[in-house]
Amino acid sequence: MPLPRLTFTPECLKQCFGRLTLVVLLIFQGAGSPIQAGENRPNLILIIADDMGWDDCGAYGHPKIRTPNIDRLSKKGMRFDRAFLTTSSCSPSRSSIITSRYPHNTEAGELHVPLPATQVTFPELLRKAGYYTAAAGKWHLGPATKAKFDTVKEGGRPSGCEHWVSLLRDRPQDKPFFLWLASFDPHRPYEPNSIEQPHTAADVVIPPFIPDTPKIRDDFARYYDEIHRLDHHVGLILDELDRQKVSQNTLVIFISDNGRPFPRCKTTLYDSGIRTPFLACWPARIRPGSVCGSLISSIDIAPTFLELAGIAPPSSFQGRSFAQVLTRPTATIRDYAFAEHNWHDFDDHQRAVRGPRFLYIENNYTDIPLTPPCDVIRSDTFQDMRRLHAAGTLTLAQQRPFLKPRPPEELYDTDADPHQLNNLADDPAHAETLQNLRKVLAEWKRSTGDAVPSKRRADEYHRDTGERLSTKPKVGNK
């Protein structure tokens, strides 16, 4: 008996295709795809350290700093080995993260300039889509951005983390949530005995661009103590997620806003300034102990969160989602990461492009030295460096904060020279690489509307002592 002949109307085909698409989607979700749908949207937490160097925790190989909870994120989730910030300056970095825009595009690209209400932020989009959104700890984003969250609890001393757990406990139980958790640790100033078992001078690992003296070792040890204090609060959050039985479908990302508060780190565009610890833990999706070597930027966080929440990113966003990387660590979303340094206590203007191997820096104000921020100038480390510089005992690498003029261009092979001590810009063997990165940076500046200010802004502090000058410069004087 012959089989009946089947006919399909256009409407029938449409329905069949739609059902097939749904089946495929569900299969991929079950296979570990970061795609989420309906009420299964993940909870999202962003933890931001204040002035923590990228390799100053056990997850990135530090042998002595006690960070068991930060390390727990790495063991249970994914460690990113090439994650970079758009700037190494506190408030501009945070404004860039929350808007997915480069600092010069946020209208808040200099220190302490508040983010305007006109800038679109990812928390407000999550809120409109049904998420409960809350922030606790250090704020640094200005008053207008507060209205874009359901709840903001500023402060909390001494670590800035004291409201974190209560924020998580007091959330509505009928909504997915996003938490912006920002610490004060390990920002200066430091006090001795901030934790029960302080780190010792013997625990300290001194980078080659900083001299090794007893005072400097003690300064580093106190910095380590504040990282350990921050780590304690990270552990409290992870434990509370487990207690509430929501850790499986909660993505926790841990980063720093800029490099450690020491000379040639914070406010610079070397890896010591713009490279960040970047750990992502999401038990339902991320394979434990994963490592990603692909380039990502801090402006990629916002579009990633939105994609996972099922929200289309606005046209203002300049970052790229790395959602696919969470389940495929070898995936590539960008060839280069871009960074900038604008006014931060002192006059300066630098731009950089970082590839998988090479770092290119453009210095537009070559007449000034690479002065660290004022809180670093007042530190025991910098004052000891001033003494040694006057005595003529610093190495060339250690003299960088004092030398002028600076070179207009810097090029570093970060594989061969991880601390970026050997400038290859004048090396004929790297002329082709230099020319290529010049073009890449020039195109980025053109596409983002970047330009050197027509008017330079005065310093706010004395470059040797860190004391405030008599006339405070006007914010945004360009």
C-alpha positions as CSV (number, residue, x, y, z in Angstrom):
1,M,0.0,0.0,0.0
2,P,1.6,3.3,-1.0
3,L,2.3,5.9,1.7
4,P,0.2,9.0,1.6
5,R,1.7,12.1,0.0
6,L,2.6,14.8,2.6
7,T,2.1,18.4,1.8
8,F,3.3,21.4,4.0
9,T,1.8,24.8,4.0
10,P,4.2,27.8,4.6
11,E,2.6,28.2,8.0
12,C,3.2,24.6,8.9
13,L,6.8,24.8,7.8
14,K,7.2,27.9,10.0
15,Q,5.8,26.2,13.0
16,C,8.0,23.1,12.5
17,F,11.1,25.2,12.1
18,G,10.3,27.1,15.3
19,R,9.9,23.9,17.2
20,L,13.2,22.5,15.8
21,T,15.0,25.7,16.8
22,L,13.6,25.4,20.3
23,V,14.8,21.8,20.5
24,V,18.3,22.7,19.3
25,L,18.5,25.6,21.8
26,L,17.5,23.3,24.7
27,I,20.1,20.7,23.5
28,F,22.9,23.3,23.5
29,Q,21.8,24.6,26.9
30,G,22.1,21.2,28.3
31,A,25.5,20.8,26.7
32,G,26.9,23.8,28.6
33,S,26.1,26.7,26.3
34,P,26.0,30.1,28.1
35,I,22.7,30.9,26.4
36,Q,19.9,31.4,28.9
37,A,16.2,31.8,28.3
38,G,13.0,32.6,30.3
39,E,13.2,32.4,34.0
40,N,16.5,30.5,34.0
41,R,18.5,33.7,33.6
42,P,21.6,33.6,35.7
43,N,22.2,35.7,38.8
44,L,25.2,38.0,38.2
45,I,27.8,39.3,40.7
46,L,30.8,41.6,39.9
47,I,33.4,41.9,42.6
48,I,35.9,44.8,42.1
49,A,39.1,45.1,44.1
50,D,40.5,48.6,44.5
51,D,44.2,48.8,43.3
52,M,45.1,45.1,43.3
53,G,47.8,43.9,41.0
54,W,46.9,41.1,38.5
55,D,49.3,38.6,39.9
56,D,49.0,39.4,43.6
57,C,47.0,36.3,44.5
58,G,47.6,32.5,44.6
59,A,45.5,31.9,41.5
60,Y,48.1,33.8,39.4
61,G,51.0,32.2,41.1
62,H,51.9,34.4,44.0
63,P,53.7,32.1,46.5
64,K,52.9,33.9,49.7
65,I,49.8,36.1,49.7
66,R,47.0,34.2,51.4
67,T,44.0,34.3,49.1
68,P,42.1,31.0,49.5
69,N,38.7,32.4,48.5
70,I,39.9,34.2,45.4
71,D,41.7,31.1,44.5
72,R,38.5,29.1,45.1
73,L,36.9,31.1,42.2
74,S,39.7,30.0,40.0
75,K,39.5,26.3,41.0
76,K,35.7,26.2,40.6
77,G,35.7,28.4,37.5
78,M,37.8,30.0,34.9
79,R,41.1,32.0,35.1
80,F,41.7,34.6,32.3
81,D,45.4,35.1,31.6
82,R,45.1,38.0,29.2
83,A,42.4,40.3,30.7
84,F,43.0,44.1,30.5
85,L,41.4,47.3,31.7
86,T,40.7,50.3,29.6
87,T,42.6,52.5,32.0
88,S,44.7,52.2,35.2
89,S,42.8,54.9,37.1
90,C,40.0,54.2,39.6
91,S,36.8,56.1,38.8
92,P,37.5,56.2,35.0
93,S,38.0,52.5,35.0
94,R,34.7,51.9,36.8
95,S,32.8,54.3,34.5
96,S,34.2,52.4,31.6
97,I,33.1,49.0,32.9
98,I,29.6,50.0,33.7
99,T,29.0,51.7,30.3
100,S,31.0,49.4,28.1
101,R,32.7,52.5,26.7
102,Y,36.3,53.7,26.6
103,P,37.1,56.4,29.2
104,H,37.3,59.3,26.6
105,N,33.8,58.3,25.5
106,T,32.2,58.2,28.9
107,E,32.6,62.0,29.7
108,A,34.2,60.7,32.9
109,G,37.7,59.9,31.6
110,E,39.6,61.8,34.3
111,L,39.8,61.0,38.0
112,H,36.8,62.0,40.2
113,V,34.7,63.1,37.2
114,P,31.1,61.8,37.9
115,L,29.5,59.7,35.2
116,P,26.7,61.7,33.5
117,A,23.1,60.5,33.7
118,T,23.0,60.5,29.9
119,Q,25.4,57.5,29.8
120,V,23.7,54.2,29.4
121,T,24.7,51.6,32.0
122,F,24.2,47.8,32.0
123,P,22.6,47.7,35.5
124,E,19.8,49.9,34.3
125,L,19.1,47.6,31.4
126,L,19.2,44.6,33.7
127,R,16.7,46.4,36.0
128,K,14.3,47.1,33.2
129,A,14.4,43.5,32.2
130,G,13.3,42.3,35.6
131,Y,16.6,42.0,37.5
132,Y,17.0,43.3,41.1
133,T,20.2,45.5,40.9
134,A,22.2,46.6,43.9
135,A,25.6,48.0,44.8
136,A,27.6,48.0,48.0
137,G,31.0,49.4,49.1
138,K,33.1,52.0,47.2
139,W,31.0,54.0,44.8
140,H,33.1,56.4,42.8
141,L,30.5,56.8,40.0
142,G,28.8,60.0,40.9
143,P,25.2,60.6,42.1
144,A,23.4,60.2,38.8
145,T,24.3,56.5,38.5
146,K,22.8,55.7,41.9
147,A,19.3,56.1,40.5
148,K,20.0,53.4,38.0
149,F,20.1,50.7,40.7
150,D,17.4,49.5,43.0
151,T,19.7,49.8,46.1
152,V,23.1,51.4,46.7
153,K,24.8,51.0,50.1
154,E,27.9,53.2,50.1
155,G,30.9,52.7,52.3
156,G,31.5,50.2,55.1
157,R,34.7,50.3,57.0
158,P,37.5,49.4,57.0
159,S,37.4,47.2,53.9
160,G,34.3,48.6,52.1
161,C,32.9,45.0,52.1
162,E,30.9,45.2,55.3
163,H,27.5,45.5,53.5
164,W,28.0,42.8,50.9
165,V,26.4,39.8,52.6
166,S,23.4,41.8,54.0
167,L,22.8,43.0,50.5
168,L,22.7,39.5,49.2
169,R,20.5,38.3,52.1
170,D,18.0,41.2,51.8
171,R,17.4,40.8,48.0
172,P,13.9,40.0,46.7
173,Q,13.5,36.2,46.3
174,D,11.3,36.3,43.2
175,K,13.8,38.0,40.8
176,P,17.2,37.2,39.3
177,F,19.8,39.6,40.8
178,F,22.9,41.6,39.9
179,L,25.3,42.8,42.6
180,W,28.1,45.4,42.1
181,L,30.4,44.7,45.0
182,A,33.3,47.1,45.3
183,S,35.9,47.1,48.1
184,F,38.2,49.8,49.4
185,D,40.9,47.1,49.8
186,P,43.8,47.2,49.0
187,H,43.7,51.0,48.4
188,R,46.1,53.1,50.4
189,P,46.7,54.3,53.2
190,Y,47.8,51.2,55.0
191,E,47.9,50.5,58.7
192,P,49.9,47.8,60.5
193,N,48.1,44.8,61.9
194,S,44.9,45.2,59.8
195,I,44.5,41.4,60.0
196,E,45.2,38.9,62.8
197,Q,48.2,37.3,61.1
198,P,50.0,39.9,59.1
199,H,52.2,39.1,56.2
200,T,55.9,39.5,56.9
201,A,58.8,41.1,54.9
202,A,59.9,37.6,54.0
203,D,56.6,37.0,52.2
204,V,57.2,39.9,49.8
205,V,58.1,39.5,46.1
206,I,59.6,42.7,44.8
207,P,59.3,43.4,41.0
208,P,62.6,44.4,39.3
209,F,61.4,48.0,38.7
210,I,61.2,48.7,42.4
211,P,64.3,48.6,44.8
212,D,64.4,46.0,47.6
213,T,64.7,47.7,50.9
214,P,63.3,47.0,54.4
215,K,60.9,49.9,54.3
216,I,59.6,48.9,50.9
217,R,59.2,45.3,52.0
218,D,57.1,46.4,55.0
219,D,55.0,48.6,52.6
220,F,54.3,45.6,50.4
221,A,53.5,43.4,53.3
222,R,50.7,45.8,54.5
223,Y,49.4,45.8,51.0
224,Y,49.2,42.0,51.1
225,D,47.3,42.2,54.4
226,E,44.5,44.2,52.7
227,I,44.3,41.7,49.9
228,H,43.8,39.0,52.5
229,R,41.1,41.0,54.2
230,L,39.3,41.4,50.9
231,D,39.7,37.7,50.3
232,H,37.8,37.0,53.6
233,H,34.8,39.0,52.3
234,V,34.9,37.2,49.0
235,G,34.6,34.0,50.9
236,L,31.6,35.2,52.9
237,I,29.8,36.0,49.6
238,L,30.6,32.5,48.2
239,D,29.5,30.9,51.4
240,E,26.2,32.9,51.4
241,L,25.5,31.8,47.8
242,D,25.9,28.2,48.9
243,R,23.7,28.7,51.9
244,Q,20.9,30.2,49.8
245,K,21.4,27.3,47.3
246,V,21.8,29.7,44.3
247,S,25.5,29.3,43.6
248,Q,24.9,26.9,40.7
249,N,23.2,29.5,38.5
250,T,25.2,32.5,39.7
251,L,28.0,33.9,37.6
252,V,30.6,35.6,39.9
253,I,33.3,37.7,38.2
254,F,36.3,39.0,40.2
255,I,38.5,41.8,38.8
256,S,40.5,44.8,39.9
257,D,40.0,48.4,38.8
258,N,43.7,49.1,38.2
259,G,47.2,47.9,39.1
260,R,48.8,47.9,42.5
261,P,49.4,51.3,44.2
262,F,53.1,51.3,43.7
263,P,55.5,53.2,41.4
264,R,55.3,52.1,37.7
265,C,52.0,50.3,38.4
266,K,48.8,52.3,39.0
267,T,48.2,55.0,36.4
268,T,50.6,53.4,33.9
269,L,49.8,51.5,30.7
270,Y,52.3,48.6,31.4
271,D,50.8,45.2,32.4
272,S,51.5,46.3,36.0
273,G,48.9,49.0,35.5
274,I,46.2,47.7,33.1
275,R,46.4,43.9,33.4
276,T,43.8,42.6,35.8
277,P,43.1,39.5,37.7
278,F,40.0,38.1,36.1
279,L,38.2,35.1,37.5
280,A,34.8,33.8,36.5
281,C,32.9,31.1,38.5
282,W,29.5,29.7,37.3
283,P,29.2,26.1,38.3
284,A,26.2,25.4,36.0
285,R,28.2,26.4,32.9
286,I,31.9,26.8,33.5
287,R,34.2,23.8,33.7
288,P,36.2,23.9,37.0
289,G,39.9,24.8,36.6
290,S,39.4,26.3,33.1
291,V,42.1,28.6,31.8
292,C,41.6,31.2,29.0
293,G,44.5,32.7,27.2
294,S,42.3,34.8,24.8
295,L,42.4,38.6,25.0
296,I,39.4,40.3,26.8
297,S,38.8,43.8,28.0
298,S,36.9,45.2,30.9
299,I,34.4,46.8,28.5
300,D,33.4,43.3,27.5
301,I,31.8,42.6,30.8
302,A,28.7,44.6,30.2
303,P,27.7,43.0,26.8
304,T,28.5,39.6,28.3
305,F,26.1,40.1,31.2
306,L,23.4,41.4,28.9
307,E,23.7,38.4,26.5
308,L,23.5,36.0,29.4
309,A,20.3,37.8,30.6
310,G,18.8,37.7,27.1
311,I,19.1,41.5,26.5
312,A,20.3,43.1,23.3
313,P,23.2,45.5,23.9
314,P,22.6,49.2,23.1
315,S,24.4,50.8,20.2
316,S,26.5,52.9,22.7
317,F,28.3,49.8,23.9
318,Q,31.9,49.4,22.5
319,G,32.7,46.1,24.1
320,R,32.2,42.6,22.8
321,S,30.5,39.7,24.7
322,F,32.8,36.9,25.7
323,A,29.9,34.6,26.7
324,Q,31.1,31.9,24.3
325,V,34.5,31.9,26.0
326,L,32.9,30.7,29.2
327,T,32.3,27.3,27.7
328,R,35.0,27.4,25.0
329,P,38.2,28.9,26.5
330,T,40.0,28.8,23.2
331,A,37.5,31.1,21.5
332,T,38.7,34.5,20.4
333,I,36.6,37.6,20.6
334,R,39.2,40.3,19.9
335,D,42.7,40.7,18.5
336,Y,43.7,43.7,20.6
337,A,42.8,45.4,23.8
338,F,43.1,49.2,24.1
339,A,43.9,51.4,27.1
340,E,44.4,55.1,27.9
341,H,45.7,57.3,30.7
342,N,44.3,60.8,31.3
343,W,44.6,63.2,34.1
344,H,44.9,61.5,37.5
345,D,46.3,64.0,40.2
346,F,48.8,65.0,37.5
347,D,48.9,66.0,33.9
348,D,49.3,63.2,31.4
349,H,48.0,61.7,28.2
350,Q,48.9,58.2,27.0
351,R,47.4,55.6,24.7
352,A,48.2,51.9,24.3
353,V,47.3,48.8,22.3
354,R,47.9,45.3,23.7
355,G,48.1,42.2,21.6
356,P,48.6,38.6,22.6
357,R,52.4,39.3,22.6
358,F,53.3,42.9,22.1
359,L,52.4,46.1,23.9
360,Y,52.7,49.5,22.2
361,I,52.4,52.8,24.2
362,E,52.1,56.3,22.8
363,N,53.2,59.1,25.1
364,N,51.8,62.5,24.0
365,Y,53.3,64.5,26.9
366,T,56.9,63.6,26.8
367,D,58.1,66.5,28.9
368,I,56.9,65.1,32.2
369,P,58.1,62.1,34.1
370,L,56.0,59.0,34.8
371,T,54.9,60.3,38.2
372,P,52.7,57.9,40.3
373,P,49.5,59.1,41.9
374,C,49.7,61.2,45.0
375,D,48.8,58.4,47.4
376,V,51.8,56.4,46.0
377,I,54.0,59.5,46.2
378,R,53.3,59.7,50.0
379,S,54.1,56.0,50.5
380,D,57.2,54.7,52.2
381,T,58.1,53.0,48.9
382,F,58.3,56.1,46.8
383,Q,60.0,58.2,49.5
384,D,62.6,55.5,49.8
385,M,63.0,55.5,46.0
386,R,63.5,59.3,46.1
387,R,66.3,58.8,48.6
388,L,68.0,56.2,46.5
389,H,67.5,58.2,43.4
390,A,69.3,61.2,45.0
391,A,72.1,58.8,46.0
392,G,72.4,57.5,42.4
393,T,71.8,53.9,43.4
394,L,68.7,53.1,41.4
395,T,68.8,50.9,38.3
396,L,67.6,52.4,35.0
397,A,64.4,50.5,35.3
398,Q,63.8,51.8,38.9
399,Q,64.5,55.4,37.7
400,R,61.5,55.4,35.4
401,P,59.2,57.6,37.6
402,F,61.9,60.3,37.7
403,L,63.2,60.4,34.1
404,K,62.3,62.9,31.5
405,P,61.8,63.4,28.6
406,R,59.9,60.2,28.1
407,P,60.1,58.4,24.7
408,P,57.2,59.3,22.4
409,E,56.8,55.5,21.7
410,E,57.3,52.3,23.6
411,L,57.2,48.8,22.3
412,Y,57.6,45.6,24.4
413,D,57.7,41.9,23.7
414,T,55.7,40.8,26.8
415,D,56.6,37.1,26.3
416,A,60.4,37.8,26.5
417,D,60.1,40.8,28.7
418,P,57.1,40.3,31.1
419,H,57.9,43.5,33.2
420,Q,58.3,45.6,30.1
421,L,61.8,46.9,30.8
422,N,63.4,46.8,27.3
423,N,61.9,49.3,24.9
424,L,62.1,48.0,21.3
425,A,60.7,51.0,19.6
426,D,64.0,51.9,18.0
427,D,65.0,48.3,17.3
428,P,65.1,47.7,13.5
429,A,64.2,44.0,14.0
430,H,60.8,45.1,15.3
431,A,60.1,47.9,12.9
432,E,57.3,46.0,11.1
433,T,55.5,45.2,14.5
434,L,55.9,48.9,15.5
435,Q,54.4,50.1,12.3
436,N,51.5,47.7,12.5
437,L,50.6,48.6,16.0
438,R,50.8,52.3,15.2
439,K,48.2,51.7,12.5
440,V,46.0,49.7,14.8
441,L,46.1,52.4,17.5
442,A,45.5,55.2,14.9
443,E,42.4,53.4,13.6
444,W,41.0,52.9,17.1
445,K,41.5,56.6,17.9
446,R,39.8,57.5,14.7
447,S,36.8,55.1,15.2
448,T,36.3,56.2,18.8
449,G,36.8,59.9,18.3
450,D,39.9,60.2,20.4
451,A,42.2,63.2,20.3
452,V,44.9,64.9,22.4
453,P,43.3,67.8,24.4
454,S,43.8,71.2,23.0
455,K,44.6,72.5,26.5
456,R,46.6,70.8,29.2
457,R,45.4,70.5,32.7
458,A,47.6,71.6,35.7
459,D,48.8,69.2,38.4
460,E,46.9,69.1,41.6
461,Y,49.7,67.8,43.8
462,H,53.5,68.3,44.1
463,R,55.3,65.6,42.1
464,D,57.9,65.0,44.8
465,T,56.0,65.3,48.0
466,G,52.4,64.6,47.2
467,E,51.3,67.7,48.9
468,R,48.3,69.6,47.5
469,L,49.2,72.7,45.5
470,S,47.7,76.0,46.4
471,T,45.4,76.2,43.4
472,K,43.3,73.2,42.7
473,P,42.8,72.7,38.9
474,K,39.4,72.8,37.4
475,V,38.0,69.4,36.7
476,G,37.7,68.7,33.0
477,N,39.8,71.8,32.0
478,K,40.6,70.9,28.3
